[in-house]
Amino acid sequence: MQTEVREVRGLELDSQTRCRHYNGPTDIVAIKMRCCGVFYACKDCHAALAGHPIEVWPKIEWNQKAILCGACRAELTIRQYLESGFQCPTCQAPFNPGCRNHYQDYFEY
């Protein structure tokens, strides 16, 4: 069985979705933007490439699969991601805890 490879857009992407803006060892999360349904490495990559503003995910839609682990390519719901303890529930790869400082850019709070 072959898994569908999700396209991730961003500037200077590596194989684990790190980009020009966020490229530390734990910056391996891509987010499907609600406004366009496309995975981007970060809000800054979206701003540079999409041509439209980000639309935040309302709490009522946090069961949507909108998070991609760059390490194993597992798709997580927003809720799974927010409750993950900063690691992928599928492969246990660590996620950057500093990303919580930007949640309001992506998710309704």
N, CA, C and O atoms as a printed pandas DataFrame, in Angstrom:
     atom_number atom_name residue_name chain_id  residue_number  x_coord  y_coord  z_coord
0              1         N          MET        A               1    0.850   -1.188    0.000
1              2        CA          MET        A               1    0.000    0.000    0.000
2              3         C          MET        A               1    0.888    1.242    0.000
3              4         O          MET        A               1    1.775    1.377    0.843
4              5         N          GLN        A               2    0.652    2.136   -0.935
5              6        CA          GLN        A               2    1.435    3.356   -1.019
6              7         C          GLN        A               2    0.667    4.506   -0.384
7              8         O          GLN        A               2   -0.524    4.686   -0.636
8              9         N          THR        A               3    1.366    5.284    0.446
9             10        CA          THR        A               3    0.733    6.424    1.091
10            11         C          THR        A               3    0.816    7.623    0.166
11            12         O          THR        A               3    1.815    7.821   -0.525
12            13         N          GLU        A               4   -0.227    8.411    0.160
13            14        CA          GLU        A               4   -0.238    9.612   -0.658
14            15         C          GLU        A               4    0.742   10.624   -0.066
15            16         O          GLU        A               4    0.698   10.919    1.128
16            17         N          VAL        A               5    1.613   11.142   -0.904
17            18        CA          VAL        A               5    2.578   12.140   -0.450
18            19         C          VAL        A               5    1.918   13.510   -0.533
19            20         O          VAL        A               5    1.467   13.935   -1.596
20            21         N          ARG        A               6    1.869   14.185    0.595
21            22        CA          ARG        A               6    1.260   15.511    0.657
22            23         C          ARG        A               6    2.255   16.559    0.216
23            24         O          ARG        A               6    3.398   16.574    0.673
24            25         N          GLU        A               7    1.825   17.431   -0.667
25            26        CA          GLU        A               7    2.665   18.550   -1.070
26            27         C          GLU        A               7    2.696   19.566    0.066
27            28         O          GLU        A               7    1.663   19.896    0.648
28            29         N          VAL        A               8    3.869   20.048    0.367
29            30        CA          VAL        A               8    4.043   21.111    1.338
30            31         C          VAL        A               8    4.733   22.255    0.613
31            32         O          VAL        A               8    5.748   22.059   -0.056
32            33         N          ARG        A               9    4.178   23.444    0.750
33            34        CA          ARG        A               9    4.763   24.617    0.120
34            35         C          ARG        A               9    5.535   25.425    1.155
35            36         O          ARG        A               9    5.183   25.456    2.335
36            37         N          GLY        A              10    6.580   26.068    0.693
37            38        CA          GLY        A              10    7.381   26.895    1.574
38            39         C          GLY        A              10    8.655   27.331    0.891
39            40         O          GLY        A              10    8.974   26.885   -0.211
40            41         N          LEU        A              11    9.374   28.203    1.555
41            42        CA          LEU        A              11   10.628   28.724    1.028
42            43         C          LEU        A              11   11.796   27.920    1.587
43            44         O          LEU        A              11   11.947   27.776    2.800
44            45         N          GLU        A              12   12.611   27.406    0.688
45            46        CA          GLU        A              12   13.808   26.637    1.056
46            47         C          GLU        A              12   13.470   25.444    1.943
47            48         O          GLU        A              12   14.101   25.238    2.980
48            49         N          LEU        A              13   12.477   24.660    1.534
49            50        CA          LEU        A              13   12.037   23.494    2.306
50            51         C          LEU        A              13   13.069   22.374    2.290
51            52         O          LEU        A              13   13.746   22.149    1.287
52            53         N          ASP        A              14   13.177   21.675    3.418
53            54        CA          ASP        A              14   13.947   20.442    3.413
54            55         C          ASP        A              14   12.966   19.269    3.416
55            56         O          ASP        A              14   11.755   19.471    3.333
56            57         N          SER        A              15   13.478   18.069    3.510
57            58        CA          SER        A              15   12.625   16.881    3.393
58            59         C          SER        A              15   11.684   16.686    4.577
59            60         O          SER        A              15   10.757   15.880    4.499
60            61         N          GLN        A              16   11.910   17.416    5.679
61            62        CA          GLN        A              16   11.038   17.274    6.843
62            63         C          GLN        A              16   10.204   18.529    7.092
63            64         O          GLN        A              16    9.728   18.741    8.207
64            65         N          THR        A              17   10.028   19.334    6.101
65            66        CA          THR        A              17    9.173   20.540    6.070
66            67         C          THR        A              17    9.742   21.744    6.809
67            68         O          THR        A              17    9.017   22.705    7.063
68            69         N          ARG        A              18   11.022   21.711    7.159
69            70        CA          ARG        A              18   11.645   22.919    7.713
70            71         C          ARG        A              18   11.786   23.928    6.578
71            72         O          ARG        A              18   11.933   23.559    5.413
72            73         N          CYS        A              19   11.739   25.208    6.940
73            74        CA          CYS        A              19   11.787   26.242    5.912
74            75         C          CYS        A              19   12.810   27.320    6.262
75            76         O          CYS        A              19   13.525   27.220    7.259
76            77         N          ARG        A              20   12.863   28.332    5.437
77            78        CA          ARG        A              20   13.768   29.458    5.664
78            79         C          ARG        A              20   13.524   30.104    7.028
79            80         O          ARG        A              20   14.468   30.535    7.690
80            81         N          HIS        A              21   12.272   30.171    7.441
81            82        CA          HIS        A              21   11.903   30.885    8.661
82            83         C          HIS        A              21   12.079   30.062    9.929
83            84         O          HIS        A              21   12.491   30.586   10.964
84            85         N          TYR        A              22   11.771   28.792    9.849
85            86        CA          TYR        A              22   11.819   27.897   11.010
86            87         C          TYR        A              22   12.560   26.632   10.591
87            88         O          TYR        A              22   11.999   25.777    9.906
88            89         N          ASN        A              23   13.817   26.516   11.002
89            90        CA          ASN        A              23   14.624   25.404   10.511
90            91         C          ASN        A              23   15.452   24.719   11.596
91            92         O          ASN        A              23   16.516   24.165   11.319
92            93         N          GLY        A              24   14.955   24.763   12.833
93            94        CA          GLY        A              24   15.610   24.031   13.910
94            95         C          GLY        A              24   15.274   22.550   13.825
95            96         O          GLY        A              24   14.412   22.153   13.041
96            97         N          PRO        A              25   15.941   21.738   14.619
97            98        CA          PRO        A              25   15.730   20.287   14.550
98            99         C          PRO        A              25   14.293   19.843   14.805
99           100         O          PRO        A              25   13.876   18.806   14.289
100          101         N          THR        A              26   13.524   20.605   15.592
101          102        CA          THR        A              26   12.153   20.195   15.915
102          103         C          THR        A              26   11.090   20.946   15.104
103          104         O          THR        A              26    9.899   20.799   15.379
104          105         N          ASP        A              27   11.488   21.729   14.134
105          106        CA          ASP        A              27   10.538   22.475   13.288
106          107         C          ASP        A              27   10.072   21.599   12.128
107          108         O          ASP        A              27   10.393   21.856   10.968
108          109         N          ILE        A              28    9.313   20.568   12.464
109          110        CA          ILE        A              28    8.937   19.558   11.467
110          111         C          ILE        A              28    7.427   19.421   11.298
111          112         O          ILE        A              28    6.935   18.346   10.954
112          113         N          VAL        A              29    6.703   20.490   11.537
113          114        CA          VAL        A              29    5.247   20.462   11.385
114          115         C          VAL        A              29    4.841   21.363   10.233
115          116         O          VAL        A              29    5.275   22.512   10.153
116          117         N          ALA        A              30    4.014   20.845    9.349
117          118        CA          ALA        A              30    3.396   21.668    8.306
118          119         C          ALA        A              30    1.907   21.760    8.625
119          120         O          ALA        A              30    1.319   20.835    9.186
120          121         N          ILE        A              31    1.317   22.876    8.261
121          122        CA          ILE        A              31   -0.090   23.118    8.597
122          123         C          ILE        A              31   -0.900   23.344    7.331
123          124         O          ILE        A              31   -0.535   24.147    6.471
124          125         N          LYS        A              32   -2.013   22.613    7.236
125          126        CA          LYS        A              32   -2.939   22.842    6.126
126          127         C          LYS        A              32   -3.725   24.111    6.454
127          128         O          LYS        A              32   -4.409   24.189    7.474
128          129         N          MET        A              33   -3.613   25.078    5.587
129          130        CA          MET        A              33   -4.288   26.350    5.830
130          131         C          MET        A              33   -5.761   26.218    5.498
131          132         O          MET        A              33   -6.127   25.686    4.449
132          133         N          ARG        A              34   -6.593   26.698    6.386
133          134        CA          ARG        A              34   -8.044   26.607    6.204
134          135         C          ARG        A              34   -8.496   27.393    4.982
135          136         O          ARG        A              34   -9.433   26.995    4.289
136          137         N          CYS        A              35   -7.834   28.495    4.727
137          138        CA          CYS        A              35   -8.243   29.379    3.637
138          139         C          CYS        A              35   -8.087   28.736    2.261
139          140         O          CYS        A              35   -8.864   29.034    1.354
140          141         N          CYS        A              36   -7.109   27.870    2.091
141          142        CA          CYS        A              36   -6.851   27.329    0.756
142          143         C          CYS        A              36   -6.696   25.811    0.716
143          144         O          CYS        A              36   -6.614   25.230   -0.366
144          145         N          GLY        A              37   -6.653   25.158    1.884
145          146        CA          GLY        A              37   -6.539   23.707    1.911
146          147         C          GLY        A              37   -5.171   23.183    1.498
147          148         O          GLY        A              37   -5.039   22.014    1.138
148          149         N          VAL        A              38   -4.158   24.030    1.545
149          150        CA          VAL        A              38   -2.805   23.659    1.138
150          151         C          VAL        A              38   -1.902   23.634    2.365
151          152         O          VAL        A              38   -1.998   24.504    3.230
152          153         N          PHE        A              39   -1.022   22.631    2.439
153          154        CA          PHE        A              39   -0.050   22.570    3.522
154          155         C          PHE        A              39    1.071   23.569    3.264
155          156         O          PHE        A              39    1.623   23.633    2.166
156          157         N          TYR        A              40    1.397   24.345    4.292
157          158        CA          TYR        A              40    2.529   25.269    4.253
158          159         C          TYR        A              40    3.416   24.984    5.451
159          160         O          TYR        A              40    2.947   24.517    6.489
160          161         N          ALA        A              41    4.711   25.270    5.297
161          162        CA          ALA        A              41    5.661   25.060    6.387
162          163         C          ALA        A              41    5.389   26.011    7.547
163          164         O          ALA        A              41    5.573   25.644    8.707
164          165         N          CYS        A              42    4.951   27.236    7.239
165          166        CA          CYS        A              42    4.687   28.212    8.299
166          167         C          CYS        A              42    3.858   29.367    7.749
167          168         O          CYS        A              42    3.605   29.459    6.548
168          169         N          LYS        A              43    3.447   30.237    8.653
169          170        CA          LYS        A              43    2.637   31.399    8.283
170          171         C          LYS        A              43    3.403   32.358    7.386
171          172         O          LYS        A              43    2.814   32.992    6.511
172          173         N          ASP        A              44    4.714   32.471    7.594
173          174        CA          ASP        A              44    5.510   33.381    6.778
174          175         C          ASP        A              44    5.658   32.865    5.346
175          176         O          ASP        A              44    5.645   33.650    4.398
176          177         N          CYS        A              45    5.796   31.559    5.191
177          178        CA          CYS        A              45    5.831   30.972    3.849
178          179         C          CYS        A              45    4.486   31.189    3.151
179          180         O          CYS        A              45    4.445   31.504    1.962
180          181         N          HIS        A              46    3.384   31.020    3.896
181          182        CA          HIS        A              46    2.059   31.264    3.330
182          183         C          HIS        A              46    1.940   32.710    2.881
183          184         O          HIS        A              46    1.450   32.982    1.784
184          185         N          ALA        A              47    2.384   33.641    3.720
185          186        CA          ALA        A              47    2.305   35.067    3.378
186          187         C          ALA        A              47    3.107   35.368    2.115
187          188         O          ALA        A              47    2.684   36.186    1.298
188          189         N          ALA        A              48    4.247   34.724    1.947
189          190        CA          ALA        A              48    5.107   34.982    0.799
190          191         C          ALA        A              48    4.595   34.353   -0.494
191          192         O          ALA        A              48    4.843   34.877   -1.580
192          193         N          LEU        A              49    3.883   33.231   -0.381
193          194        CA          LEU        A              49    3.549   32.463   -1.573
194          195         C          LEU        A              49    2.069   32.401   -1.947
195          196         O          LEU        A              49    1.747   32.207   -3.119
196          197         N          ALA        A              50    1.175   32.558   -0.998
197          198        CA          ALA        A              50   -0.242   32.273   -1.261
198          199         C          ALA        A              50   -1.007   33.404   -1.930
199          200         O          ALA        A              50   -1.903   33.144   -2.733
200          201         N          GLY        A              51   -0.677   34.640   -1.623
201          202        CA          GLY        A              51   -1.400   35.757   -2.231
202          203         C          GLY        A              51   -2.725   36.083   -1.571
203          204         O          GLY        A              51   -3.532   36.821   -2.136
204          205         N          HIS        A              52   -2.963   35.546   -0.383
205          206        CA          HIS        A              52   -4.180   35.849    0.379
206          207         C          HIS        A              52   -3.879   35.657    1.864
207          208         O          HIS        A              52   -2.922   34.964    2.212
208          209         N          PRO        A              53   -4.683   36.262    2.745
209          210        CA          PRO        A              53   -4.431   36.128    4.183
210          211         C          PRO        A              53   -4.823   34.752    4.724
211          212         O          PRO        A              53   -5.664   34.051    4.161
212          213         N          ILE        A              54   -4.186   34.398    5.826
213          214        CA          ILE        A              54   -4.513   33.148    6.526
214          215         C          ILE        A              54   -5.889   33.274    7.161
215          216         O          ILE        A              54   -6.268   34.333    7.661
216          217         N          GLU        A              55   -6.618   32.185    7.130
217          218        CA          GLU        A              55   -7.903   32.081    7.833
218          219         C          GLU        A              55   -7.703   31.068    8.956
219          220         O          GLU        A              55   -7.325   29.926    8.694
220          221         N          VAL        A              56   -7.948   31.466   10.187
221          222        CA          VAL        A              56   -7.708   30.554   11.316
222          223         C          VAL        A              56   -8.767   29.456   11.381
223          224         O          VAL        A              56   -9.912   29.643   10.970
224          225         N          TRP        A              57   -8.348   28.308   11.909
225          226        CA          TRP        A              57   -9.258   27.182   12.089
226          227         C          TRP        A              57  -10.109   27.432   13.330
227          228         O          TRP        A              57   -9.556   27.580   14.420
228          229         N          PRO        A              58  -11.449   27.485   13.201
229          230        CA          PRO        A              58  -12.305   27.648   14.381
230          231         C          PRO        A              58  -12.288   26.371   15.222
231          232         O          PRO        A              58  -12.084   25.276   14.699
232          233         N          LYS        A              59  -12.503   26.524   16.522
233          234        CA          LYS        A              59  -12.482   25.379   17.444
234          235         C          LYS        A              59  -13.418   24.263   16.999
235          236         O          LYS        A              59  -13.121   23.083   17.185
236          237         N          ILE        A              60  -14.531   24.634   16.421
237          238        CA          ILE        A              60  -15.506   23.630   16.000
238          239         C          ILE        A              60  -14.947   22.697   14.910
239          240         O          ILE        A              60  -15.500   21.623   14.672
240          241         N          GLU        A              61  -13.862   23.105   14.255
241          242        CA          GLU        A              61  -13.258   22.298   13.185
242          243         C          GLU        A              61  -11.922   21.676   13.590
243          244         O          GLU        A              61  -11.174   21.223   12.723
244          245         N          TRP        A              62  -11.611   21.644   14.862
245          246        CA          TRP        A              62  -10.331   21.108   15.311
246          247         C          TRP        A              62  -10.219   19.593   15.163
247          248         O          TRP        A              62   -9.175   19.025   15.486
248          249         N          ASN        A              63  -11.267   18.927   14.681
249          250        CA          ASN        A              63  -11.174   17.494   14.395
250          251         C          ASN        A              63  -10.767   17.232   12.941
251          252         O          ASN        A              63  -10.721   16.083   12.500
252          253         N          GLN        A              64  -10.477   18.290   12.215
253          254        CA          GLN        A              64  -10.000   18.163   10.835
254          255         C          GLN        A              64   -8.521   17.787   10.837
255          256         O          GLN        A              64   -7.747   18.285   11.654
256          257         N          LYS        A              65   -8.136   16.908    9.921
257          258        CA          LYS        A              65   -6.717   16.583    9.763
258          259         C          LYS        A              65   -6.057   17.739    9.030
259          260         O          LYS        A              65   -6.265   17.932    7.832
260          261         N          ALA        A              66   -5.261   18.504    9.762
261          262        CA          ALA        A              66   -4.652   19.702    9.189
262          263         C          ALA        A              66   -3.191   19.871    9.596
263          264         O          ALA        A              66   -2.593   20.915    9.333
264          265         N          ILE        A              67   -2.618   18.866   10.230
265          266        CA          ILE        A              67   -1.235   18.931   10.673
266          267         C          ILE        A              67   -0.483   17.749   10.069
267          268         O          ILE        A              67   -0.961   16.615   10.096
268          269         N          LEU        A              68    0.693   18.031    9.529
269          270        CA          LEU        A              68    1.508   16.990    8.914
270          271         C          LEU        A              68    2.836   16.896    9.656
271          272         O          LEU        A              68    3.549   17.891    9.788
272          273         N          CYS        A              69    3.165   15.709   10.138
273          274        CA          CYS        A              69    4.472   15.480   10.755
274          275         C          CYS        A              69    5.490   15.341    9.634
275          276         O          CYS        A              69    5.351   14.475    8.771
276          277         N          GLY        A              70    6.498   16.177    9.642
277          278        CA          GLY        A              70    7.520   16.129    8.611
278          279         C          GLY        A              70    8.419   14.908    8.706
279          280         O          GLY        A              70    9.070   14.541    7.728
280          281         N          ALA        A              71    8.462   14.274    9.875
281          282        CA          ALA        A              71    9.318   13.101   10.050
282          283         C          ALA        A              71    8.706   11.845    9.439
283          284         O          ALA        A              71    9.372   11.126    8.693
284          285         N          CYS        A              72    7.430   11.578    9.756
285          286        CA          CYS        A              72    6.811   10.326    9.290
286          287         C          CYS        A              72    5.668   10.542    8.303
287          288         O          CYS        A              72    5.142    9.585    7.735
288          289         N          ARG        A              73    5.285   11.805    8.100
289          290        CA          ARG        A              73    4.204   12.183    7.182
290          291         C          ARG        A              73    2.818   11.792    7.684
291          292         O          ARG        A              73    1.870   11.738    6.901
292          293         N          ALA        A              74    2.691   11.523    8.969
293          294        CA          ALA        A              74    1.369   11.259    9.541
294          295         C          ALA        A              74    0.561   12.553    9.541
295          296         O          ALA        A              74    1.092   13.633    9.800
296          297         N          GLU        A              75   -0.722   12.426    9.249
297          298        CA          GLU        A              75   -1.624   13.567    9.328
298          299         C          GLU        A              75   -2.381   13.500   10.644
299          300         O          GLU        A              75   -2.981   12.480   10.985
300          301         N          LEU        A              76   -2.341   14.602   11.371
301          302        CA          LEU        A              76   -2.998   14.682   12.672
302          303         C          LEU        A              76   -4.141   15.676   12.613
303          304         O          LEU        A              76   -4.121   16.623   11.827
304          305         N          THR        A              77   -5.129   15.447   13.450
305          306        CA          THR        A              77   -6.144   16.485   13.598
306          307         C          THR        A              77   -5.507   17.630   14.386
307          308         O          THR        A              77   -4.486   17.451   15.050
308          309         N          ILE        A              78   -6.113   18.780   14.302
309          310        CA          ILE        A              78   -5.614   19.918   15.068
310          311         C          ILE        A              78   -5.634   19.581   16.552
311          312         O          ILE        A              78   -4.679   19.880   17.268
312          313         N          ARG        A              79   -6.701   18.969   17.014
313          314        CA          ARG        A              79   -6.824   18.589   18.420
314          315         C          ARG        A              79   -5.710   17.623   18.828
315          316         O          ARG        A              79   -5.104   17.795   19.886
316          317         N          GLN        A              80   -5.436   16.614   18.005
317          318        CA          GLN        A              80   -4.353   15.668   18.309
318          319         C          GLN        A              80   -3.026   16.409   18.444
319          320         O          GLN        A              80   -2.243   16.141   19.355
320          321         N          TYR        A              81   -2.788   17.328   17.539
321          322        CA          TYR        A              81   -1.545   18.102   17.586
322          323         C          TYR        A              81   -1.456   18.940   18.860
323          324         O          TYR        A              81   -0.435   18.929   19.547
324          325         N          LEU        A              82   -2.522   19.659   19.166
325          326        CA          LEU        A              82   -2.508   20.529   20.332
326          327         C          LEU        A              82   -2.377   19.750   21.641
327          328         O          LEU        A              82   -1.880   20.279   22.635
328          329         N          GLU        A              83   -2.826   18.490   21.639
329          330        CA          GLU        A              83   -2.764   17.656   22.839
330          331         C          GLU        A              83   -1.599   16.660   22.804
331          332         O          GLU        A              83   -1.540   15.756   23.637
332          333         N          SER        A              84   -0.686   16.813   21.864
333          334        CA          SER        A              84    0.366   15.813   21.635
334          335         C          SER        A              84    1.519   15.860   22.623
335          336         O          SER        A              84    2.329   14.934   22.661
336          337         N          GLY        A              85    1.613   16.916   23.421
337          338        CA          GLY        A              85    2.768   17.024   24.308
338          339         C          GLY        A              85    4.044   17.302   23.529
339          340         O          GLY        A              85    5.136   16.933   23.961
340          341         N          PHE        A              86    3.902   17.954   22.381
341          342        CA          PHE        A              86    5.028   18.353   21.534
342          343         C          PHE        A              86    5.835   17.175   21.000
343          344         O          PHE        A              86    7.063   17.213   20.931
344          345         N          GLN        A              87    5.097   16.118   20.622
345          346        CA          GLN        A              87    5.732   15.017   19.897
346          347         C          GLN        A              87    4.684   14.311   19.060
347          348         O          GLN        A              87    3.507   14.268   19.416
348          349         N          CYS        A              88    5.125   13.763   17.951
349          350        CA          CYS        A              88    4.208   13.073   17.048
350          351         C          CYS        A              88    3.680   11.809   17.723
351          352         O          CYS        A              88    4.470   10.987   18.187
352          353         N          PRO        A              89    2.357   11.639   17.785
353          354        CA          PRO        A              89    1.801   10.429   18.391
354          355         C          PRO        A              89    2.073    9.170   17.565
355          356         O          PRO        A              89    1.940    8.056   18.071
356          357         N          THR        A              90    2.452    9.344   16.301
357          358        CA          THR        A              90    2.723    8.197   15.440
358          359         C          THR        A              90    4.174    7.728   15.535
359          360         O          THR        A              90    4.428    6.539   15.728
360          361         N          CYS        A              91    5.135    8.663   15.399
361          362        CA          CYS        A              91    6.551    8.272   15.376
362          363         C          CYS        A              91    7.360    8.793   16.564
363          364         O          CYS        A              91    8.543    8.475   16.693
364          365         N          GLN        A              92    6.737    9.584   17.428
365          366        CA          GLN        A              92    7.359   10.165   18.620
366          367         C          GLN        A              92    8.441   11.202   18.315
367          368         O          GLN        A              92    9.198   11.576   19.211
368          369         N          ALA        A              93    8.527   11.667   17.084
369          370        CA          ALA        A              93    9.477   12.742   16.765
370          371         C          ALA        A              93    9.080   13.986   17.550
371          372         O          ALA        A              93    7.893   14.297   17.640
372          373         N          PRO        A              94   10.036   14.698   18.114
373          374        CA          PRO        A              94    9.702   15.895   18.894
374          375         C          PRO        A              94    9.291   17.068   18.008
375          376         O          PRO        A              94    9.872   17.305   16.949
376          377         N          PHE        A              95    8.274   17.795   18.469
377          378        CA          PHE        A              95    7.828   19.035   17.827
378          379         C          PHE        A              95    8.334   20.213   18.649
379          380         O          PHE        A              95    8.554   20.081   19.853
380          381         N          ASN        A              96    8.515   21.332   18.025
381          382        CA          ASN        A              96    9.021   22.529   18.688
382          383         C          ASN        A              96    7.967   23.105   19.638
383          384         O          ASN        A              96    6.909   23.543   19.186
384          385         N          PRO        A              97    8.241   23.110   20.953
385          386        CA          PRO        A              97    7.270   23.687   21.892
386          387         C          PRO        A              97    7.080   25.191   21.685
387          388         O          PRO        A              97    6.055   25.745   22.083
388          389         N          GLY        A              98    8.046   25.845   21.074
389          390        CA          GLY        A              98    7.924   27.275   20.803
390          391         C          GLY        A              98    6.834   27.603   19.801
391          392         O          GLY        A              98    6.415   28.755   19.695
392          393         N          CYS        A              99    6.374   26.610   19.070
393          394        CA          CYS        A              99    5.293   26.847   18.099
394          395         C          CYS        A              99    4.020   27.340   18.786
395          396         O          CYS        A              99    3.198   28.009   18.160
396          397         N          ARG        A             100    3.855   27.016   20.061
397          398        CA          ARG        A             100    2.654   27.459   20.776
398          399         C          ARG        A             100    2.544   28.984   20.791
399          400         O          ARG        A             100    1.450   29.524   20.956
400          401         N          ASN        A             101    3.662   29.674   20.622
401          402        CA          ASN        A             101    3.634   31.137   20.576
402          403         C          ASN        A             101    2.954   31.672   19.322
403          404         O          ASN        A             101    2.674   32.867   19.227
404          405         N          HIS        A             102    2.688   30.788   18.357
405          406        CA          HIS        A             102    2.071   31.196   17.101
406          407         C          HIS        A             102    0.710   30.548   16.870
407          408         O          HIS        A             102    0.120   30.731   15.804
408          409         N          TYR        A             103    0.203   29.805   17.829
409          410        CA          TYR        A             103   -1.079   29.105   17.640
410          411         C          TYR        A             103   -2.190   30.055   17.195
411          412         O          TYR        A             103   -3.015   29.691   16.358
412          413         N          GLN        A             104   -2.219   31.277   17.753
413          414        CA          GLN        A             104   -3.287   32.213   17.421
414          415         C          GLN        A             104   -3.276   32.591   15.940
415          416         O          GLN        A             104   -4.288   33.063   15.422
416          417         N          ASP        A             105   -2.149   32.391   15.251
417          418        CA          ASP        A             105   -2.086   32.678   13.819
418          419         C          ASP        A             105   -2.779   31.609   12.987
419          420         O          ASP        A             105   -3.133   31.848   11.833
420          421         N          TYR        A             106   -2.971   30.436   13.567
421          422        CA          TYR        A             106   -3.541   29.301   12.847
422          423         C          TYR        A             106   -4.864   28.794   13.410
423          424         O          TYR        A             106   -5.730   28.329   12.669
424          425         N          PHE        A             107   -5.009   28.891   14.743
425          426        CA          PHE        A             107   -6.142   28.272   15.433
426          427         C          PHE        A             107   -6.870   29.295   16.285
427          428         O          PHE        A             107   -6.244   30.134   16.932
428          429         N          GLU        A             108   -8.201   29.222   16.283
429          430        CA          GLU        A             108   -9.025   30.109   17.117
430          431         C          GLU        A             108   -8.748   29.837   18.587
431          432         O          GLU        A             108   -8.741   28.687   19.026
432          433         N          TYR        A             109   -8.519   30.901   19.339
433          434        CA          TYR        A             109   -8.287   30.784   20.782
434          435         C          TYR        A             109   -9.151   31.743   21.534
435          436         O          TYR        A             109   -9.096   31.792   22.763
